[in-house]
């Protein structure tokens, strides 16, 4: 059985998949197997996966496609099919940098040697941000997105703002035994696994960028400084809606987390979960007081100013 399995949940990613697969092959290791599933893509993703299965043989397993499960459901299906001691996450539109597997594995071995293999562990790292053609946008995803990896050890902060990026992650079997399934509870796979590791185990954040994180052409564009008052007002409404969606998102995830792990988390973490869960039901002033009281802050002062304005 391979020492490491690489989870590749795929959907409409034929344009990017070859770049990821080639970057995995260039890691200089052979102790791995890819577990992939096409989530009812409408492009050539299934054909592309089949070509790679033919090339890699037993080093790649493709699960039956079936109906469209969505991001969480597809990750659930792929991760549930893994059996290796350690599992790496790989979104098909990202590219691994040279040495990523060795760096992650060394960090995981060290963490398990210190804490024990029975402790849920997530290893993650920074990432380089690139455009669709892999041209550099930012050297550090954490700086670019105003994230603070130091907050990965503070549960009530991680509830609202997670620096953990999916394709940088390696997790151990102890983590997966607790975290799966995610469907009906998780907002995002990386965020959910980070919460489980923070509350019940540990997160190891590596400072180097181990992947190229590809940004697609559908990103929000920057509003020009010559925008009219009307378009400025529209922008304000848009930001307010985004804050509202985020609050609802982490509230729902907090509800799912507390329902799953109420008997496992500390009293302090449970209070934070309850506060995050009830936030959408509160009035404007009560929301702001709850954020202050329970420390439900982002990792950036700029983001927190926006939170207080638009919450």
C-alpha positions as CSV (number, residue, x, y, z in Angstrom):
1,X,0.0,0.0,0.0
2,X,1.4,3.5,-0.8
3,X,2.6,5.6,2.1
4,X,0.8,8.7,0.7
5,X,-2.4,9.1,-1.3
6,X,-3.2,12.3,-3.2
7,X,-6.9,13.3,-3.3
8,X,-7.9,14.8,-6.7
9,X,-11.6,15.7,-6.8
10,X,-12.1,16.9,-10.4
11,X,-14.8,19.0,-12.1
12,X,-14.5,20.8,-15.4
13,X,-10.7,21.1,-15.0
14,X,-9.5,19.6,-18.3
15,X,-7.6,22.8,-19.1
16,X,-5.5,22.6,-15.9
17,X,-5.2,18.9,-15.0
18,X,-2.1,18.1,-17.0
19,X,-0.1,20.9,-15.2
20,X,-1.0,19.4,-11.8
21,X,-0.2,15.8,-12.8
22,X,3.1,16.8,-14.3
23,X,4.0,18.7,-11.1
24,X,3.2,15.6,-9.0
25,X,5.4,13.4,-11.2
26,X,8.3,15.9,-10.7
27,X,8.3,15.5,-7.0
28,X,11.0,12.8,-7.2
29,X,9.1,10.3,-5.1
30,X,7.3,7.0,-5.8
31,X,5.6,6.2,-2.5
32,X,2.2,7.7,-3.6
33,X,-1.0,6.9,-5.3
34,X,-3.6,9.3,-6.8
35,X,-7.3,8.8,-5.9
36,X,-9.5,10.9,-8.3
37,X,-13.1,11.3,-9.2
38,X,-14.8,13.3,-12.0
39,X,-17.8,15.1,-10.6
40,X,-20.0,14.8,-13.8
41,X,-17.9,17.3,-15.8
42,X,-19.2,18.7,-19.0
43,X,-15.7,19.2,-20.5
44,X,-13.0,16.6,-21.2
45,X,-12.0,16.0,-17.6
46,X,-13.1,12.4,-17.6
47,X,-11.1,11.7,-20.7
48,X,-8.1,13.5,-19.3
49,X,-8.2,11.4,-16.1
50,X,-8.5,8.2,-18.2
51,X,-5.4,9.1,-20.1
52,X,-3.5,9.6,-16.9
53,X,-4.8,6.4,-15.5
54,X,-3.4,4.6,-18.5
55,X,-0.1,6.3,-18.0
56,X,0.2,5.8,-14.2
57,X,-1.3,2.3,-13.9
58,X,-1.7,1.2,-10.3
59,X,-0.4,4.5,-9.1
60,X,-3.8,6.1,-9.9
61,X,-7.3,5.0,-9.0
62,X,-10.4,6.7,-10.6
63,X,-13.7,6.4,-8.7
64,X,-16.9,6.0,-10.6
65,X,-18.3,9.4,-11.6
66,X,-22.0,9.1,-11.0
67,X,-24.1,12.2,-10.3
68,X,-22.8,15.7,-9.6
69,X,-22.0,15.8,-5.8
70,X,-20.6,19.4,-5.6
71,X,-17.3,20.4,-4.1
72,X,-17.9,19.0,-0.6
73,X,-19.6,15.8,-1.8
74,X,-16.8,15.1,-4.3
75,X,-14.1,15.6,-1.7
76,X,-16.1,13.3,0.7
77,X,-16.2,10.6,-1.9
78,X,-12.5,10.8,-2.8
79,X,-11.2,11.1,0.8
80,X,-13.4,8.2,2.0
81,X,-11.8,6.0,-0.7
82,X,-8.3,6.6,0.6
83,X,-6.6,4.2,3.0
84,X,-3.0,5.5,3.3
85,X,-1.5,6.8,6.5
86,X,-1.2,10.3,5.0
87,X,-3.3,12.1,2.4
88,X,-2.4,15.2,0.4
89,X,-5.1,17.4,-1.1
90,X,-4.7,18.6,-4.7
91,X,-7.1,20.9,-6.5
92,X,-6.7,20.2,-10.2
93,X,-6.2,23.9,-11.2
94,X,-3.2,24.3,-8.9
95,X,0.4,23.3,-9.5
96,X,2.8,21.8,-6.9
97,X,6.3,23.3,-6.5
98,X,9.4,21.1,-6.5
99,X,10.0,19.4,-3.2
100,X,6.5,19.9,-1.8
101,X,5.9,16.3,-1.0
102,X,9.2,15.9,0.8
103,X,8.7,19.0,2.8
104,X,5.2,18.1,3.8
105,X,6.1,14.6,4.7
106,X,9.1,15.7,6.9
107,X,6.8,18.1,8.8
108,X,4.1,15.4,9.2
109,X,6.6,12.9,10.5
110,X,8.0,15.4,13.0
111,X,4.6,16.4,14.2
112,X,3.5,12.7,14.7
113,X,6.8,11.9,16.4
114,X,6.1,14.7,18.9
115,X,2.3,14.4,19.4
116,X,1.6,10.8,18.3
117,X,0.0,9.4,15.2
118,X,-3.4,9.2,17.0
119,X,-3.6,13.0,17.2
120,X,-5.3,14.7,14.2
121,X,-2.7,16.8,12.3
122,X,-2.9,19.1,9.3
123,X,0.3,20.3,7.6
124,X,-0.2,23.4,5.4
125,X,1.9,26.1,3.9
126,X,1.9,29.4,2.0
127,X,1.4,29.6,-1.8
128,X,2.4,31.7,-4.7
129,X,-0.6,33.4,-6.4
130,X,-0.6,33.1,-10.2
131,X,-3.0,33.9,-13.0
132,X,-4.6,31.4,-15.4
133,X,-1.4,31.2,-17.5
134,X,0.7,30.7,-14.3
135,X,2.1,34.3,-14.4
136,X,3.0,35.6,-10.9
137,X,0.4,37.8,-9.1
138,X,1.8,37.6,-5.6
139,X,4.7,35.8,-4.0
140,X,2.6,35.0,-0.8
141,X,-1.0,34.0,-0.6
142,X,-1.1,34.9,3.1
143,X,0.1,38.4,2.5
144,X,-2.0,38.9,-0.6
145,X,-5.2,37.8,1.2
146,X,-4.3,39.4,4.5
147,X,-4.2,36.1,6.3
148,X,-2.2,35.4,9.5
149,X,-1.0,31.7,9.8
150,X,-0.4,32.3,13.5
151,X,-4.1,32.4,14.0
152,X,-4.3,28.7,13.0
153,X,-3.9,27.9,16.7
154,X,-6.7,30.2,17.9
155,X,-10.0,28.4,17.4
156,X,-12.4,31.4,17.7
157,X,-10.4,33.3,15.1
158,X,-10.2,30.3,12.8
159,X,-14.0,30.1,12.9
160,X,-14.2,33.2,10.8
161,X,-11.0,33.4,8.8
162,X,-8.9,30.4,7.8
163,X,-5.4,30.8,6.3
164,X,-5.3,27.1,5.3
165,X,-5.4,26.6,1.5
166,X,-6.6,23.2,0.2
167,X,-3.8,22.3,-2.2
168,X,-1.1,23.0,0.4
169,X,-2.5,20.4,2.8
170,X,-1.4,17.0,4.1
171,X,-3.5,15.3,6.7
172,X,-3.0,12.1,8.7
173,X,-5.4,9.2,9.1
174,X,-6.4,10.3,12.6
175,X,-7.7,13.6,11.2
176,X,-9.8,11.9,8.5
177,X,-11.4,9.5,10.9
178,X,-12.8,12.5,12.8
179,X,-13.5,14.9,9.9
180,X,-15.4,12.7,7.5
181,X,-18.1,13.0,6.2
182,X,-18.2,16.8,5.6
183,X,-21.5,16.9,3.7
184,X,-24.2,18.9,5.6
185,X,-21.7,20.5,7.9
186,X,-18.6,21.9,6.1
187,X,-18.4,25.2,4.2
188,X,-15.1,24.3,2.6
189,X,-12.8,21.2,2.9
190,X,-9.7,23.2,3.9
191,X,-11.6,25.3,6.5
192,X,-13.4,22.3,8.0
193,X,-10.3,20.2,8.4
194,X,-8.4,23.1,9.8
195,X,-11.1,23.5,12.5
196,X,-11.0,19.9,13.4
197,X,-7.2,19.9,13.7
198,X,-7.2,23.2,15.7
199,X,-9.9,22.0,18.2
200,X,-8.8,18.4,18.6
201,X,-5.2,18.2,17.4
202,X,-2.7,20.5,15.8
203,X,-1.9,22.5,12.6
204,X,1.6,22.9,11.3
205,X,2.1,25.9,9.1
206,X,5.1,25.9,6.9
207,X,6.4,29.4,5.8
208,X,7.4,28.5,2.3
209,X,5.1,28.5,-0.8
210,X,4.7,24.9,-1.8
211,X,2.2,25.4,-4.7
212,X,1.2,27.9,-7.4
213,X,-2.4,28.8,-6.5
214,X,-4.1,29.6,-9.8
215,X,-6.6,32.4,-10.0
216,X,-9.2,32.2,-12.8
217,X,-10.5,34.9,-15.1
218,X,-13.8,35.0,-13.0
219,X,-12.1,36.9,-10.2
220,X,-13.7,40.1,-9.1
221,X,-12.3,43.1,-10.9
222,X,-10.9,46.2,-9.2
223,X,-13.3,49.1,-9.2
224,X,-11.5,52.1,-10.9
225,X,-11.0,55.3,-9.0
226,X,-13.1,57.2,-11.6
227,X,-16.2,55.2,-10.6
228,X,-19.4,57.2,-10.3
229,X,-21.3,57.7,-7.0
230,X,-23.9,55.3,-8.4
231,X,-21.4,52.5,-9.1
232,X,-19.8,53.3,-5.7
233,X,-23.1,52.8,-4.0
234,X,-23.5,49.5,-5.9
235,X,-20.0,48.5,-4.7
236,X,-21.0,49.2,-1.1
237,X,-24.1,47.0,-1.4
238,X,-22.0,44.3,-2.9
239,X,-19.6,44.3,0.0
240,X,-22.5,44.3,2.4
241,X,-23.9,41.2,0.7
242,X,-20.5,39.5,0.7
243,X,-20.1,40.1,4.5
244,X,-23.6,38.7,5.0
245,X,-22.9,35.6,3.0
246,X,-19.7,35.0,4.9
247,X,-21.5,35.4,8.2
248,X,-24.1,32.9,7.2
249,X,-21.4,30.6,5.9
250,X,-19.4,30.4,9.0
251,X,-22.5,30.3,11.1
252,X,-23.8,27.2,9.3
253,X,-20.4,25.6,9.6
254,X,-20.2,26.4,13.3
255,X,-23.6,24.7,13.7
256,X,-22.4,21.6,11.9
257,X,-19.2,21.5,13.9
258,X,-20.8,21.9,17.3
259,X,-23.4,19.2,16.4
260,X,-20.6,16.8,15.5
261,X,-18.0,17.6,18.2
262,X,-19.9,19.1,21.1
263,X,-18.7,16.5,23.5
264,X,-15.1,16.8,22.3
265,X,-14.3,20.5,22.3
266,X,-13.4,22.7,25.3
267,X,-16.0,25.0,27.0
268,X,-14.3,28.1,25.5
269,X,-14.4,26.7,22.0
270,X,-18.1,25.7,22.5
271,X,-18.9,29.3,23.5
272,X,-17.3,30.6,20.4
273,X,-19.2,28.1,18.2
274,X,-22.5,29.1,19.8
275,X,-21.7,32.8,19.3
276,X,-20.8,32.2,15.6
277,X,-23.9,30.1,15.1
278,X,-26.3,32.7,16.4
279,X,-24.8,35.7,14.7
280,X,-27.1,35.9,11.6
281,X,-30.2,36.0,13.9
282,X,-29.0,39.1,15.9
283,X,-29.6,42.7,15.2
284,X,-26.8,45.0,14.0
285,X,-25.6,46.2,17.4
286,X,-25.9,42.8,19.0
287,X,-23.9,41.3,16.2
288,X,-21.1,43.8,16.7
289,X,-21.0,43.2,20.4
290,X,-20.9,39.5,19.9
291,X,-17.9,39.8,17.6
292,X,-16.1,41.9,20.2
293,X,-17.1,39.8,23.1
294,X,-16.2,36.4,21.6
295,X,-13.2,37.6,19.5
296,X,-14.7,36.6,16.1
297,X,-12.2,38.8,14.3
298,X,-10.5,38.4,10.9
299,X,-6.7,38.3,10.8
300,X,-6.5,41.8,9.2
301,X,-7.3,45.1,10.7
302,X,-8.5,46.4,7.4
303,X,-11.0,43.5,7.1
304,X,-12.1,44.1,10.7
305,X,-12.9,47.7,9.9
306,X,-15.0,46.5,7.0
307,X,-16.7,43.9,9.2
308,X,-17.7,46.5,11.8
309,X,-19.1,48.8,9.0
310,X,-21.0,46.2,7.0
311,X,-22.0,43.6,9.6
